[in-house]
Amino acid sequence: MRYQEVINEGSKILKLNNIKSYNLDSEILLSSALKLDRSQLILNLDKEINKIEKKNYFNFIERRKKNEPIAYITGYKEFWKNKFKVDKNVLIPRPDTEVIVEQVLDHLKINSSKKILDIGTGSGCILLSILKERKKCSGVGVDISKNATKLAKYNAKIQHINNRIKFLNSDIDNFYGGKYDLIISNPPYVKLHKINSLDRDIKSFEPKVALNGGVDGYAKIRLTIKKSSTLIKRKGKLFLEVGFDQTRETLKLLKLNGFYTNKIVKDLANINRCLVSTKI
Ligand code: GLN
């Protein structure tokens, strides 16, 4: 079977199973099974697939057919300027979250040597993206999931950031690790009863612990802001991602905990996504 025929066959199976991006997904999964990038695949559509590659590929298609996200199948997701290892223990990095990276880099001069804390670091993608571009900064990433912490450490290794980063497995409530110049967080903020109405790709595969914001959606936002106010230096900055309808309430929480909000930044879909505040 030639690559083109394989793509068509996979695409047909995905379409029959209501996967919207069937063609693209089929192509991405074939490049992953062949360990080629997509442009190389497109240049070699007449090549014959071997038995092992074919078996791997149709395995991938079986998984995608059941709505498993592409990133969990291929094991990687692009975020900001790099590729991060992901698995079912961490949320797949979202383009919307790049807003935090952009804002932090905007704030930090190229030679600044700030200490950064990332609360609920997951794959580590936010913190690592920042440290990669600010070589004199150092960071600590904390996550309640032990497996997420392991994965973040692996990502630090493949990004060659070792001596200025630490990933710790801890509940932020029980974390007492000094004072930071800058705190970043994309906490779980989805209301408990809304989790079931998320896309099937998300609700059946991504870790609930990374999404669940409790009954009102604010359980972890509240905790993050409260803890940040004790872990941040005076005049330090907090960069927080929130849900599409959570700006007003979060602004109140920030004020209540001694933060002055400098900026509300929109994501690519023009939705308020990132709040930048200063501890006063
Ligand atoms: N933005 C995520 C979603 O698409 C939610 C992430 C979070 O809770 N921090 O569902």
Boltz pocket constraint, residues with backbone or C-beta under 6 A from the ligand:
constraints:
  - pocket:
      binder: B
      contacts: [[A, 94], [A, 186], [A, 187], [A, 188], [A, 189], [A, 190], [A, 198], [A, 202], [A, 210], [A, 211], [A, 212]]
      max_distance: 6.0
